[in-house]
């Protein structure tokens, strides 16, 4: 194929060739997707409905859950549809949409995790200035900046990737459209501009990572000086879930894209990709609610209200 305009679809990597394994993978992905929908949906509802959670930390957490829902919905439903239909195809426009949405949503998540580290730094290291530095307007601006910057980054990467002529076929060695796999289909050195853009984005991401690390160095320095054990426990309970989410997000992406070539194999690459693209959006609500009493109380209220309302509707229908 001479260039990318000579075909109108890509062929994704198949998980398995037998029908039984395809249905098994469909079941596993369905369970994971429903768990992500339930966990993030409950968290969003709890934060939106409980006035006690209308604080900067939970505002950013709500944004994070929206991004998690978006990112897993970009990948998993299409994969499940392919499992059921026994096909590998994704349209050219669908592939471009996947790449744009993944850059937008995952980039926005990373930006928000950086902003959340700043929020925890101000809350613990500069508590007297918290109301000024993290007011409603400031929080909205920071969240908007995270969404806008990731949107611009996604546009640049998507346009640059699909501007490159593709002459190595249309088979993508991944179960969703991913820029490194698309670049393998490019002609000659035409992919270098996108590689340069990826390196630039990686440098910005590394800068955010350094900011998060330095923030937590100062946070732990202050927390360890708190004389009260109860005070230290309360400070740690608000920081450790965020730190766990950052660690899960960053470690899986680093392992996916920076592992030695000797460690690379189709099966391992597939597992690692599932770890960074599918698992974090599912686990994040659980991680945040494990050590947070306020959030657990709000979630209990949402769940009890849901069952109560469902029971009343069932009784009314029965009558």
RAQUI-V651528 format. One record per residue. N is the residue number from 0. SS is DSSP state (hx for helix, st for strand, lp for the rest). Layout:
N	SS
N	SS
This chain:
0	lp
1	lp
2	lp
3	hx
4	hx
5	hx
6	lp
7	lp
8	st
9	st
10	st
11	lp
12	lp
13	lp
14	lp
15	lp
16	lp
17	lp
18	hx
19	hx
20	hx
21	hx
22	hx
23	hx
24	hx
25	hx
26	hx
27	hx
28	hx
29	hx
30	hx
31	hx
32	hx
33	hx
34	hx
35	hx
36	hx
37	hx
38	hx
39	hx
40	hx
41	hx
42	hx
43	hx
44	hx
45	hx
46	hx
47	hx
48	hx
49	lp
50	hx
51	hx
52	hx
53	lp
54	lp
55	hx
56	hx
57	hx
58	hx
59	hx
60	hx
61	hx
62	hx
63	hx
64	hx
65	hx
66	hx
67	hx
68	hx
69	hx
70	hx
71	hx
72	hx
73	hx
74	hx
75	hx
76	hx
77	hx
78	hx
79	hx
80	hx
81	hx
82	hx
83	hx
84	hx
85	lp
86	lp
87	lp
88	st
89	st
90	st
91	hx
92	hx
93	hx
94	hx
95	hx
96	hx
97	hx
98	hx
99	hx
100	hx
101	hx
102	hx
103	hx
104	hx
105	hx
106	hx
107	hx
108	hx
109	hx
110	hx
111	hx
112	hx
113	hx
114	hx
115	hx
116	hx
117	hx
118	hx
119	hx
120	hx
121	hx
122	hx
123	hx
124	hx
125	lp
126	hx
127	hx
128	hx
129	hx
130	hx
131	hx
132	hx
133	lp
134	lp
135	hx
136	hx
137	hx
138	hx
139	hx
140	hx
141	hx
142	hx
143	hx
144	hx
145	hx
146	hx
147	hx
148	hx
149	hx
150	hx
151	hx
152	hx
153	hx
154	hx
155	hx
156	hx
157	hx
158	hx
159	hx
160	hx
161	hx
162	hx
163	lp
164	lp
165	st
166	lp
167	lp
168	lp
169	lp
170	st
171	lp
172	lp
173	lp
174	lp
175	lp
176	lp
177	lp
178	hx
179	hx
180	hx
181	hx
182	hx
183	lp
184	lp
185	st
186	lp
187	lp
188	lp
189	lp
190	lp
191	hx
192	hx
193	hx
194	hx
195	hx
196	hx
197	hx
198	hx
199	hx
200	hx
201	hx
202	hx
203	hx
204	hx
205	hx
206	hx
207	hx
208	hx
209	hx
210	hx
211	hx
212	hx
213	hx
214	hx
215	hx
216	hx
217	hx
218	hx
219	hx
220	hx
221	hx
222	hx
223	lp
224	lp
225	lp
226	lp
227	lp
228	hx
229	hx
230	hx
231	hx
232	hx
233	hx
234	hx
235	hx
236	hx
237	hx
238	hx
239	hx
240	hx
241	hx
242	hx
243	hx
244	hx
245	hx
246	hx
247	hx
248	hx
249	hx
250	hx
251	hx
252	hx
253	hx
254	hx
255	hx
256	hx
257	hx
258	lp
259	lp
260	hx
261	hx
262	hx
263	lp
264	lp
265	hx
266	hx
267	hx
268	hx
269	hx
270	hx
271	hx
272	hx
273	hx
274	hx
275	hx
276	hx
277	hx
278	hx
279	hx
280	hx
281	hx
282	hx
283	hx
284	hx
285	hx
286	hx
287	hx
288	hx
289	hx
290	lp
291	lp
292	hx
293	hx
294	hx
295	hx
296	hx
297	hx
298	hx
299	hx
300	hx
301	hx
302	hx
303	hx
304	hx
305	hx
306	hx
307	hx
308	hx
309	hx
310	hx
311	hx
312	hx
313	hx
314	hx
315	hx
316	hx
317	hx
318	lp
